[in-house]
Amino acid sequence: MTLHELHQQEDAVFVRLLAEIFEHSAWVARLVVQQRPFSSLHALHRAMVQVVKKSSQAQQLELIRAHPDLGARLEMSTHSVAEQSGAGLKDLPLELFQRFTELNHAYRQKFDFPFIIAVRDHNRRNILEQFELRLNNTPLQEQHTALEQIYRIAEIRLNDLIQSD
């Protein structure tokens, strides 16, 4: 689908098509639908990011908490399954699965939300390194970092969904 074709959709279809750009957070798409048309894919992404940045702290935390744990064996969105599979995080060998489980637990204990990283930008080893480094952050630093990673994930998902006109 092209950006032009996306703009031609009814509001409800536009929202449905963009509903999972931000994990389980269709409210972001609902709040940008009236800003159409966007001059570029970058402009659409920027508008969606601004919706999140202008949202309340509670909404931002809800968005962060909507993401699955990395390497977890649980139900997740189609996008998350594909992203984690591409980074080798689905069907981890037992030793790595246990390490991810330990890190996920420690991270959630400290920050009360899941560790988020744009897995397409990293390999498994680098993800583990980032996990360990980011455990040293303050909660405020980590909330900011998680949101920045979510913005990157959204950019990747938009690029996958929308082709150049």
C-alpha positions in Angstrom: 0.0 0.0 0.0 1.2 3.5 -0.7 0.8 6.6 1.4 -1.6 8.0 -1.2 -3.7 4.8 -1.0 -3.7 5.0 2.8 -5.0 8.6 2.6 -7.9 7.4 0.4 -9.2 5.0 3.1 -12.1 5.8 5.4 -11.2 6.9 8.9 -12.0 3.5 10.4 -9.9 1.6 7.8 -7.0 4.1 8.2 -7.1 3.4 12.0 -7.4 -0.3 11.5 -4.4 -0.4 9.1 -2.2 1.6 11.5 -3.6 0.2 14.8 -0.5 -2.0 15.5 2.2 0.4 14.5 2.3 1.2 18.2 1.9 -2.1 19.9 -1.8 -2.7 21.0 -2.3 1.1 21.0 -4.8 2.0 18.2 -5.4 5.2 20.1 -2.3 6.7 18.4 -3.7 6.1 15.0 -7.1 7.4 16.0 -5.5 10.7 17.1 -3.7 11.3 13.8 -6.4 10.3 11.4 -7.8 13.9 11.2 -4.4 15.3 10.3 -4.4 13.6 6.9 -3.0 14.0 4.3 0.6 13.6 5.3 3.3 14.9 2.9 5.5 11.8 3.5 5.8 8.7 5.5 8.3 10.6 7.7 5.6 13.2 8.4 3.1 10.5 9.3 5.6 8.9 11.7 6.5 12.3 13.2 2.8 13.0 13.8 2.3 9.6 15.5 5.3 10.2 17.7 4.0 13.7 18.7 0.7 12.1 19.8 2.6 9.8 22.1 4.9 12.6 23.4 1.8 14.8 24.1 0.0 12.0 25.9 -0.1 11.6 29.7 2.6 9.8 31.6 0.0 7.1 32.4 -0.8 6.6 28.6 2.9 6.4 27.8 3.4 3.8 30.5 0.4 1.9 29.2 2.0 2.0 25.7 5.3 0.7 27.1 3.6 -2.0 29.1 1.7 -3.2 25.9 5.0 -4.7 24.6 5.9 -8.3 25.2 9.0 -9.5 27.0 11.8 -10.3 24.7 12.3 -14.0 24.1 9.1 -14.9 26.0 7.0 -17.8 24.9 3.6 -16.1 25.0 1.0 -14.7 22.7 2.0 -11.4 21.1 1.1 -9.3 18.1 2.0 -10.5 14.6 4.5 -7.7 14.3 6.3 -8.7 17.5 6.4 -12.3 16.5 8.0 -11.4 13.2 10.4 -8.9 14.8 11.6 -11.3 17.5 11.8 -14.2 15.1 14.0 -12.1 12.8 16.4 -11.4 15.7 16.5 -15.1 16.7 14.5 -14.5 19.9 11.8 -17.1 19.2 12.6 -20.7 20.0 15.8 -19.7 21.9 18.0 -22.5 23.1 17.2 -23.3 26.8 20.3 -21.6 28.2 19.5 -18.3 26.3 15.8 -18.6 27.1 16.7 -18.8 30.8 19.0 -15.8 30.5 16.4 -13.7 28.8 13.9 -14.8 31.4 16.2 -13.7 34.2 16.9 -10.4 32.6 13.2 -9.8 31.8 12.4 -10.5 35.5 15.1 -8.2 36.8 14.2 -5.5 34.4 10.5 -5.7 35.3 11.3 -5.7 39.0 13.3 -2.5 38.6 11.2 -0.6 36.1 7.7 -2.1 36.2 7.6 -2.4 32.4 9.2 -4.7 29.8 12.6 -4.1 28.2 12.0 -2.6 24.8 14.5 -2.5 22.0 14.1 -2.3 18.2 15.3 -5.8 17.6 15.7 -5.4 13.9 18.6 -3.0 14.6 20.4 -5.6 16.8 21.5 -9.2 17.0 20.9 -11.5 19.9 24.3 -10.8 21.6 23.9 -7.1 21.3 20.4 -7.3 22.7 21.7 -9.1 25.8 24.5 -6.5 26.2 21.9 -3.7 25.9 19.7 -5.4 28.4 22.5 -5.6 31.0 23.7 -2.0 30.4 20.2 -0.5 30.6 19.5 -2.3 33.9 21.9 0.4 35.3 19.6 3.3 34.2 17.3 5.2 36.4 13.6 4.7 35.9 13.2 8.1 34.2 16.1 7.4 31.9 14.8 4.0 31.0 11.2 5.3 30.4 12.7 7.8 27.9 14.9 5.1 26.3 11.9 2.7 26.0 9.8 5.4 24.3 12.7 6.2 21.9 12.9 2.5 21.0 9.1 2.4 20.5 9.4 5.3 18.1 12.0 3.4 16.1 9.9 0.2 16.1 7.0 2.2 14.8 9.2 3.7 12.1 10.2 0.2 11.0 6.6 -1.0 11.0 5.4 2.0 9.0 8.2 1.4 6.4 7.1 -2.3 6.2 3.4 -1.3 5.7 3.7 1.7 3.4 5.6 1.6 0.1 6.9 4.8 -1.6 4.4 6.5 -3.9 
